[in-house]
Amino acid sequence: MSELDAERNDRELNGREPNDREPNDREPNDRESNDRESNDRESSGREPNDRESSGREPNGRELNVREPKGRELALEARQLDAADELAGLRTRFVLDDAVYLDGNSLGALPVSVPGRLADVVYREWGELRIRSWDESGWWTAPERIGDRIAPLVGAAPGQIVVGDSTSVNVFKALVAAVRMADPAGDGRRDEILVDATTFPTDGYIAESAARMTGRTLRPVTPAEVPAALSDRTAAVLLNHVDYRTGRLHDLPGLTAAAHRAGAHIVWDLCHSAGALPVGLDEHGVDLAVGCTYKYLNGGPGSPAYLYVRHDLQPHFDSPLPGWTSHAQPFAMHPSYEPATGAPRGRVGTPDILSMLALEAALDVWYGGSGGPTEGPGADTATTAGTGSRTGTGTRTGTGSGTGTRTGSGTGTGSGTGTGIGVTIESVRAKSLALTDFFLRCVSAYVPEGRVESLTPTAHAERGSQIALRCDDAGDVMKRLIHQGVIGDFRHPDVLRFGFTPLYVSFTDVEHAAWVLGETLGSPG
């Protein structure tokens, strides 16, 4: 079962892709009274998620349809939104009146991406063509973008390379971990431990890696890992957050346990990066992989990333030694000599269009200002194209502050930024507040006995999603989507709701729980 099948939900409301554009070249946030947005929005310039002072909720629902307890929760949601320091980030995304709680499958489109992609296609590719590998920084994009992701997962620059899919990176990391654990090649460390509850692709790849390296694969739950570790363990592959239940596993403790046993550990960060602190360097993680289309909002099929701790990089022996990871890639030597540092994790030619879309999407974290200003993360960003862009930050040559730039043209500006503008700690605090509030609202609105939460209540054990067991979950999710609440369904009986603090509001959360309660309390 592919993780991408959950993206189907975005298309069920109206038959179009979630961000289809009308054929008049409007930018994603242009608002006209006759466009595809919902009818209750007028041509006064209100954003699609503005709440009217009359008490109207999303999709035209009124507060007075709530029972007294519901009205209290709806008003509390407004108060929480008013106090939310991250609320302004919502305007950096293309959103409509639907309540979007599926960012743990596919993140929303940042407004900075379409214009940047247009510039890449029309100017960098269309005009500069092959020159863009040097002049537009295409060749160094995998490491440059890796350094933009690094602060979000608690890593210093020079340890993350962007490229390939999560599956490919899991394979590279796991095989390399086994090889590093057995430098003498005597095979004494003959076991690989894998998360028994893992997303299927990790399990498939672990099985293949075990065959390739002559190891035995032992599936165990994360809780069983400490007892299963021994001097036979070569490597451990675990998920930071369980994709079905939202359970957050003990990365520091399990990493330390693996190291005490002399094993290397690989963490899959797909459901944690961009939603909560990871602390790769702080906790001495050996290797990690993750996708970028969930909480990092890189877009469908955006490239994944590979983290290799600094001191392990000289020993990283990739099972896929491609030409771009060669020490002299353009010398075309017949024998392979690995590059030094993060580039050693590269394989083939970078997928530039999706990679640069991801780079633009990461502007959300940096206030649209470029990226880290120290070390390899400092870069030069091209800002050309036609349309509008709203953001907060500093841009060399154009002044600083908050505002909207509208116009067309081509030019290069320095992406000088002041470092990361949105801290992962503030995102985590809001994530926990959102999920706490959602569980309260579900308890208040949903008929007793209709759902069971599979997600731990303890903050230390909870990711940024809530999973509810429901007997008729598939049908219920279809009905929720029809009513403008977008989550997803996992076989056989799980409703998943992902909470992306960058654009999900407390009003969204209360409304979603209310619609869920109405759906489960009415005949199908």
BELVEN-V857245 format. One line per field, one symbol per residue. ss: DSSP state (H for helix, E for strand, L for the rest). A space follows every 10 residues. Layout:
ss: ???
This chain:
ss: LLHHHHHHHH HLLLLLLLLL LLLLLLLLLL LLLLLLLLLL LLLLLLLLLL LLLLLELHHH LEHHHLLHHH HHHHHHHHHH HHLLLLHHHH HHEELLLLEE LLLLLLLLEE LHHHHHHHHH HHHHHHHHHH HHHHHLLLLL HHHHHHHHHH HHHLLLLLLE EELLLHHHHH HHHHHHHHHH HLLLLLLLLL EEEEELLLLH HHHHHHHHHH HHHLLEEEEE LHHHHHHHLL LLEEEEEEEL ELLLLLEELL HHHHHHHHHH LLLEEEEELL LLLLLLLLLL LLLLLLEEEE LLLLLLLLLL LLLLEEEELH HHHHHLLLLL LLHHHELLLL LLLLLLLELL HHHHHLLLLL LHHHHHHHHH HHHHHHLLLL LLLLHHHLEE EELLEEEEEE EEEEEELLEE EEEEEEEEEL LEEEELLLLL LLLHHHHHHH HHHHHHHHHH HHHHHLLLLL LEELLLLLHH HELLEEEEEL LLHHHHHHHH HHLLEELEEE LLLEEEEELL LLLLLHHHHH HHHHHHHHHH HLLL
